[in-house]
Amino acid sequence: MFSGDTSLSDNIVRLARGADILVHEVIDLDTYKNFGLPAALLDHLKVSHTDVKDIGPLAERCGVSTLVLSHIVPADKKLVSAASWRKLAKKGFGGRVVVGDDLDEIPLRGPPFCSLSPGRHSGKGMMERTMAGNTTDEIPDSGAAGSGRGMTVLRNGIGVLRTFSVDEPELGVTEIATRVGLHKSTVSRILATLEQDGLVERDPGSRRFRLGLGVIAMAGPLLADLDVRRAAYPVLQELSHRTGETAALLVWNGAEAVCVEQVASRHEVKHSTPLGTRYRTAASSSVQVFLSRLPPERVRALVTSGAVVHPGLSDAAVDAYLLRLAESAERGYAVNYGETSLEEVGIAAPVFDHRGEVVASVLVSAPRFRVSAEGVPVLGETVRESAAQVTARLGGHRPASDG
């Protein structure tokens, strides 16, 4: 983005959005004030040019990673050195500042998370677009370095997407940048690319971002091909109808139980489990189901490392938890009676595949005021029976060790 003799303008921010580099003229008004110029001339310079003290915040608003100072006035380095220009322009800007000179070559890195296709880029890791002359930032065009850059760009994009959650569905650029540890200008460019592909959306009023419908489109083939999800859905419908409560299906990702399907309760007051919700607390009934089938030493490692959250990490507390898991496995269902939330009851039971291994858990979630302590065993048996139906639909079976 090039800007010639011009004063500060919001139009520059609009035109530069998504650009990698802003090339902008600057003037040091303080130097001319020291010359004793007439007030009318100073006013003309002020309204017709951009003071170097104002260019940093402008570049930051544009979201660029590099600011190039051009058409510098005064040009005499004896009056204002290159170091002084850089120092003044850096105020309010977190990117790189280049004091432009004749025949400078400024490589354009292109937007992060971009799609690189051989047809457009000739198989190289980035577009070779330069201004001409001496290189100020050497960038290899292929090989291991290019591959590493590509992986970094991909990880940054994934990191941005993962900042959104059920609890915080909308986030601003500054919040995202803080969480992923990237500069705001970098995050702005990533979000611009993700927005183009529908993976994030921006609220017109608040200007905050949220996940877009493109994420669901990407996950669609996976969810549609998830056999256990297809097998479970009609059972979840029946379970929700019988109990009047929310029924859900969760799978294990190694340290968390993740909701992949749900049928919400018909009641106005209910506990829902949105798709993608993750549970990693030891008291969660679904987490208990999965952990109860792991070797005790593996459970102990997950709990003591903090991967699974458990209050009070004494050896006695972990031993008591392992005993609780064994009892849940023997009973056929696990219970969370107001432990993770005083107002909620969760009861979950395992789903087995053809190898007798747990592949999912069926969960019923209900407000505590509708489930008495005496009613837990009845509801637990209902959930266990539903999980057994899903197991049968998958062609699975309980492990022989369960009897």
C-alpha positions as CSV (number, residue, x, y, z in Angstrom):
1,M,0.0,0.0,0.0
2,F,1.5,3.3,-1.1
3,S,0.5,6.7,0.2
4,G,2.0,9.9,-1.2
5,D,1.7,13.5,0.1
6,T,-1.3,13.2,2.3
7,S,-2.4,14.0,5.9
8,L,-3.9,11.4,8.3
9,S,-6.9,9.7,6.8
10,D,-9.2,6.9,7.8
11,N,-9.4,6.0,4.1
12,I,-5.7,4.9,4.3
13,V,-6.7,2.4,7.0
14,R,-9.5,1.1,4.8
15,L,-7.3,0.7,1.7
16,A,-4.4,-0.8,3.6
17,R,-6.4,-3.5,5.4
18,G,-4.9,-6.9,4.7
19,A,-1.7,-5.4,3.2
20,D,1.7,-6.5,4.3
21,I,3.6,-3.2,3.9
22,L,2.6,0.4,4.2
23,V,4.8,2.9,2.3
24,H,4.0,6.4,3.6
25,E,5.5,9.8,3.3
26,V,6.5,11.6,6.5
27,I,7.5,15.0,7.7
28,D,9.2,16.0,11.0
29,L,7.2,19.2,11.8
30,D,9.3,19.9,14.9
31,T,12.3,20.4,12.7
32,Y,10.5,23.1,10.6
33,K,9.1,24.8,13.7
34,N,12.7,25.3,14.8
35,F,13.4,27.0,11.5
36,G,11.1,29.8,12.5
37,L,8.8,29.4,9.5
38,P,5.7,31.5,9.2
39,A,2.6,30.1,11.0
40,A,0.7,29.9,7.7
41,L,3.4,27.8,6.1
42,L,3.5,25.5,9.1
43,D,-0.2,25.1,9.0
44,H,0.0,24.2,5.3
45,L,2.7,21.5,6.0
46,K,0.6,20.1,8.9
47,V,-2.6,19.7,6.9
48,S,-0.9,18.4,3.7
49,H,1.5,15.9,5.3
50,T,1.7,13.3,8.0
51,D,3.9,14.1,11.0
52,V,6.3,11.2,11.8
53,K,5.0,11.1,15.4
54,D,1.5,10.2,14.0
55,I,2.6,7.5,11.5
56,G,3.2,4.7,14.0
57,P,-0.4,4.6,15.3
58,L,-1.7,4.9,11.7
59,A,0.4,1.9,10.6
60,E,-0.8,-0.1,13.7
61,R,-4.5,0.6,12.7
62,C,-3.7,-0.6,9.2
63,G,-2.6,-4.0,10.5
64,V,0.6,-4.1,8.4
65,S,3.8,-5.8,9.6
66,T,6.2,-3.4,7.9
67,L,6.2,0.4,7.7
68,V,8.4,2.0,5.0
69,L,9.1,5.8,5.4
70,S,9.3,7.5,2.0
71,H,9.4,11.1,0.6
72,I,11.1,12.0,3.9
73,V,11.1,15.7,4.8
74,P,13.6,17.0,5.6
75,A,15.8,14.6,3.7
76,D,19.0,15.9,5.0
77,K,20.3,13.2,7.5
78,K,22.3,15.9,9.3
79,L,19.0,17.4,10.4
80,V,17.2,14.1,11.2
81,S,19.2,10.9,11.3
82,A,17.8,7.5,10.1
83,A,17.9,6.3,13.6
84,S,15.7,9.2,14.7
85,W,13.2,8.6,12.0
86,R,12.9,5.0,13.0
87,K,12.6,5.8,16.7
88,L,9.9,8.4,16.1
89,A,7.9,6.1,13.7
90,K,8.1,3.1,16.1
91,K,6.0,4.9,18.7
92,G,2.6,3.2,18.7
93,F,3.6,0.6,16.1
94,G,4.7,-3.0,16.9
95,G,6.0,-3.9,13.5
96,R,9.2,-3.3,11.6
97,V,10.1,0.2,10.4
98,V,12.3,0.8,7.4
99,V,13.7,4.2,6.5
100,G,13.3,4.1,2.7
101,D,16.3,4.8,0.4
102,D,16.9,4.7,-3.3
103,L,16.9,1.2,-4.8
104,D,15.7,-0.5,-1.6
105,E,14.1,-3.9,-2.1
106,I,11.3,-4.8,0.4
107,P,10.1,-8.4,0.0
108,L,6.4,-8.9,0.4
109,R,5.6,-11.9,2.6
110,G,1.9,-12.1,1.6
111,P,-1.0,-12.7,4.0
112,P,-0.6,-15.5,6.6
113,F,-2.6,-18.7,6.3
114,C,-2.8,-18.2,2.5
115,S,-3.4,-21.0,0.1
116,L,-0.3,-21.8,-1.9
117,S,-0.9,-23.5,-5.2
118,P,1.7,-24.3,-7.9
119,G,-0.4,-22.6,-10.5
120,R,-0.1,-19.3,-8.8
121,H,3.2,-19.5,-7.0
122,S,5.2,-21.9,-9.2
123,G,5.7,-24.2,-6.3
124,K,7.6,-21.7,-4.2
125,G,6.9,-20.9,-0.6
126,M,5.8,-17.3,-1.3
127,M,5.2,-14.7,-4.0
128,E,8.3,-13.0,-5.2
129,R,7.1,-9.4,-5.3
130,T,9.7,-6.7,-4.7
131,M,10.2,-3.0,-5.1
132,A,13.8,-3.4,-6.8
133,G,17.4,-3.0,-5.8
134,N,19.2,-3.9,-2.6
135,T,17.6,-6.6,-0.4
136,T,16.8,-5.5,3.2
137,D,15.4,-8.8,4.4
138,E,16.7,-12.0,2.7
139,I,14.0,-14.6,2.3
140,P,14.7,-18.0,0.7
141,D,12.1,-19.1,-1.8
142,S,12.1,-22.9,-1.2
143,G,13.6,-25.7,0.8
144,A,13.4,-26.5,4.5
145,A,13.2,-22.9,5.5
146,G,10.1,-22.4,3.3
147,S,8.5,-25.6,4.7
148,G,9.1,-24.4,8.3
149,R,7.5,-21.1,7.5
150,G,4.5,-22.8,6.1
151,M,4.1,-24.9,9.2
152,T,4.4,-21.8,11.4
153,V,1.7,-20.0,9.4
154,L,-0.6,-23.0,9.6
155,R,-0.1,-23.4,13.3
156,N,-0.8,-19.7,13.9
157,G,-4.0,-20.0,11.9
158,I,-5.1,-23.0,13.9
159,G,-4.1,-21.3,17.2
160,V,-6.3,-18.3,16.3
161,L,-9.3,-20.6,15.6
162,R,-8.8,-22.5,18.9
163,T,-9.1,-19.3,21.0
164,F,-12.9,-19.3,20.5
165,S,-14.9,-21.4,22.9
166,V,-18.5,-22.0,24.1
167,D,-17.8,-19.7,27.0
168,E,-16.2,-17.0,24.9
169,P,-17.7,-17.3,21.4
170,E,-16.7,-13.7,20.4
171,L,-13.3,-12.2,20.8
172,G,-11.5,-9.0,19.7
173,V,-8.2,-8.8,17.9
174,T,-6.3,-7.7,21.0
175,E,-7.7,-10.6,23.1
176,I,-6.8,-13.2,20.4
177,A,-3.3,-11.7,20.0
178,T,-2.7,-11.9,23.7
179,R,-3.8,-15.6,23.9
180,V,-1.8,-16.8,20.9
181,G,1.3,-14.7,21.6
182,L,1.3,-12.9,18.2
183,H,1.4,-9.3,17.3
184,K,-2.0,-7.7,16.6
185,S,-1.1,-6.9,13.0
186,T,-0.3,-10.6,12.4
187,V,-3.6,-11.7,14.0
188,S,-5.5,-9.1,11.9
189,R,-4.1,-10.6,8.7
190,I,-4.8,-14.2,9.8
191,L,-8.4,-13.2,10.7
192,A,-8.8,-11.4,7.3
193,T,-7.9,-14.6,5.5
194,L,-10.1,-16.8,7.7
195,E,-13.0,-14.4,7.2
196,Q,-12.6,-14.6,3.4
197,D,-13.0,-18.4,3.7
198,G,-16.0,-18.2,6.0
199,L,-14.1,-19.7,9.0
200,V,-14.6,-16.6,11.1
201,E,-17.3,-13.9,11.0
202,R,-17.1,-10.3,12.3
203,D,-20.0,-8.7,14.2
204,P,-20.8,-5.5,12.3
205,G,-21.6,-3.6,15.5
206,S,-18.9,-4.7,18.0
207,R,-16.3,-5.6,15.3
208,R,-15.5,-8.7,17.3
209,F,-14.9,-12.1,15.7
210,R,-16.6,-15.4,16.1
211,L,-16.3,-18.8,14.4
212,G,-18.1,-18.9,11.0
213,L,-20.3,-21.5,9.4
214,G,-17.3,-22.6,7.3
215,V,-16.0,-24.5,10.3
216,I,-19.1,-26.6,10.3
217,A,-18.8,-27.2,6.6
218,M,-15.2,-28.4,7.1
219,A,-16.2,-30.7,10.0
220,G,-19.3,-32.0,8.1
221,P,-17.6,-34.9,6.3
222,L,-16.0,-36.1,9.6
223,L,-19.1,-35.9,11.6
224,A,-21.1,-37.6,8.9
225,D,-18.6,-40.4,8.7
226,L,-18.5,-40.9,12.5
227,D,-20.1,-44.4,12.8
228,V,-20.8,-44.1,16.5
229,R,-22.5,-40.8,16.0
230,R,-24.8,-42.2,13.4
231,A,-25.6,-45.3,15.5
232,A,-26.2,-43.2,18.6
233,Y,-28.5,-40.5,17.3
234,P,-31.8,-42.4,17.3
235,V,-31.0,-43.9,20.7
236,L,-30.3,-40.4,22.0
237,Q,-33.6,-39.2,20.7
238,E,-35.4,-42.1,22.5
239,L,-33.4,-41.5,25.7
240,S,-34.3,-37.8,25.8
241,H,-37.9,-38.6,25.1
242,R,-38.0,-41.2,28.0
243,T,-36.2,-39.1,30.5
244,G,-37.3,-35.6,29.4
245,E,-33.7,-34.5,29.7
246,T,-30.8,-33.7,27.4
247,A,-29.0,-36.7,26.0
248,A,-25.6,-36.5,24.5
249,L,-22.8,-38.5,23.0
250,L,-19.1,-37.9,23.9
251,V,-15.8,-39.2,22.6
252,W,-12.3,-39.2,24.1
253,N,-9.4,-37.4,22.7
254,G,-6.7,-38.6,25.1
255,A,-7.3,-36.1,27.9
256,E,-10.8,-34.7,27.4
257,A,-14.3,-35.9,26.7
258,V,-15.7,-34.0,23.7
259,C,-19.4,-33.7,22.8
260,V,-20.1,-34.8,19.2
261,E,-23.9,-35.1,19.3
262,Q,-26.9,-34.1,21.5
263,V,-30.6,-34.1,21.7
264,A,-31.8,-31.3,23.9
265,S,-34.4,-31.6,26.7
266,R,-38.0,-30.6,25.8
267,H,-38.2,-28.6,29.1
268,E,-37.7,-24.9,29.2
269,V,-35.2,-25.2,32.1
270,K,-32.5,-27.6,30.9
271,H,-28.8,-28.3,30.7
272,S,-27.6,-28.5,27.1
273,T,-24.3,-29.8,25.8
274,P,-23.3,-27.9,22.6
275,L,-21.3,-29.7,20.0
276,G,-17.6,-29.3,20.7
277,T,-18.0,-28.9,24.5
278,R,-15.0,-30.4,26.3
279,Y,-14.8,-31.9,29.7
280,R,-11.6,-32.4,31.6
281,T,-12.6,-32.4,35.2
282,A,-12.2,-35.7,37.1
283,A,-15.7,-35.5,38.5
284,S,-17.4,-35.3,35.1
285,S,-19.4,-38.4,34.6
286,S,-18.2,-38.8,31.0
287,V,-14.6,-38.4,32.0
288,Q,-15.1,-41.0,34.7
289,V,-16.4,-43.4,32.1
290,F,-13.3,-43.1,29.9
291,L,-10.8,-43.1,32.7
292,S,-12.4,-46.2,34.3
293,R,-11.2,-48.2,31.3
294,L,-7.6,-46.9,31.4
295,P,-4.7,-48.5,33.4
296,P,-4.5,-47.0,36.9
297,E,-1.0,-45.7,36.3
298,R,-2.2,-43.8,33.2
299,V,-5.1,-42.3,35.2
300,R,-2.7,-41.3,37.9
301,A,-0.4,-39.6,35.4
302,L,-3.3,-37.7,33.8
303,V,-4.5,-36.5,37.2
304,T,-1.2,-35.6,38.7
305,S,0.0,-33.8,35.6
306,G,-3.1,-31.6,35.6
307,A,-4.3,-32.8,32.2
308,V,-7.4,-34.0,34.0
309,V,-8.4,-31.6,36.7
310,H,-8.8,-33.1,40.2
311,P,-9.0,-31.0,43.4
312,G,-6.6,-32.2,46.1
313,L,-3.7,-34.1,44.5
314,S,-2.6,-36.1,47.6
315,D,-1.9,-39.8,47.1
316,A,-4.8,-40.7,49.2
317,A,-7.2,-38.6,47.1
318,V,-6.0,-40.2,43.9
319,D,-6.3,-43.7,45.4
320,A,-9.9,-42.9,46.4
321,Y,-10.6,-41.6,42.9
322,L,-9.2,-44.8,41.4
323,L,-11.5,-46.8,43.7
324,R,-14.5,-44.7,42.6
325,L,-13.6,-45.4,38.9
326,A,-13.5,-49.1,39.5
327,E,-16.9,-49.0,41.2
328,S,-18.4,-47.0,38.3
329,A,-17.0,-49.6,35.8
330,E,-18.6,-52.4,37.8
331,R,-21.9,-50.6,38.1
332,G,-22.0,-49.8,34.4
333,Y,-22.5,-46.0,34.7
334,A,-20.8,-43.0,36.4
335,V,-22.5,-40.2,38.3
336,N,-21.7,-36.5,38.8
337,Y,-24.3,-35.3,41.3
338,G,-23.7,-31.6,41.6
339,E,-19.9,-31.9,41.8
340,T,-18.8,-29.8,38.9
341,S,-21.9,-27.6,39.1
342,L,-24.2,-27.5,42.1
343,E,-27.3,-27.1,39.8
344,E,-26.5,-30.0,37.5
345,V,-26.6,-33.8,37.5
346,G,-24.7,-35.9,34.9
347,I,-24.9,-39.6,34.4
348,A,-22.9,-41.4,31.7
349,A,-22.4,-44.9,30.5
350,P,-19.8,-46.5,28.1
351,V,-20.3,-47.5,24.5
352,F,-18.1,-50.4,23.3
353,D,-16.9,-51.4,19.8
354,H,-16.3,-54.9,18.4
355,R,-13.0,-55.1,20.3
356,G,-14.7,-54.5,23.6
357,E,-13.0,-51.1,23.9
358,V,-14.8,-47.9,24.9
359,V,-15.3,-45.6,21.9
360,A,-17.9,-43.2,23.4
361,S,-20.1,-42.4,26.3
362,V,-23.8,-41.7,26.5
363,L,-24.7,-38.9,28.8
364,V,-27.9,-37.6,30.4
365,S,-27.6,-34.1,31.8
366,A,-30.4,-32.6,34.0
367,P,-31.1,-29.8,36.5
368,R,-30.5,-31.1,39.9
369,F,-33.9,-30.1,41.2
370,R,-35.5,-32.7,38.8
371,V,-33.3,-35.6,39.9
372,S,-33.3,-36.7,43.5
373,A,-30.5,-38.7,45.0
374,E,-33.0,-41.7,45.3
375,G,-33.8,-41.4,41.6
376,V,-30.1,-41.6,40.4
377,P,-30.0,-45.4,40.2
378,V,-33.2,-45.6,38.1
379,L,-31.8,-42.9,35.7
380,G,-28.4,-44.6,35.7
381,E,-29.9,-47.9,34.6
382,T,-31.8,-46.1,31.8
383,V,-28.6,-44.5,30.6
384,R,-26.7,-47.8,30.8
385,E,-29.4,-49.5,28.7
386,S,-29.2,-46.8,26.1
387,A,-25.5,-47.1,25.9
388,A,-25.9,-50.9,25.5
389,Q,-28.2,-50.2,22.5
390,V,-25.6,-48.0,20.8
391,T,-23.0,-50.7,21.4
392,A,-25.3,-53.3,19.8
393,R,-26.0,-51.0,16.8
394,L,-22.2,-50.8,16.3
395,G,-21.8,-54.5,16.5
396,G,-19.8,-54.1,19.7
397,H,-19.8,-55.9,23.0
398,R,-18.7,-55.4,26.6
399,P,-15.2,-56.7,27.4
400,A,-15.1,-60.3,28.7
401,S,-13.6,-59.1,32.0
402,D,-16.9,-57.3,32.8
403,G,-18.6,-60.7,33.0
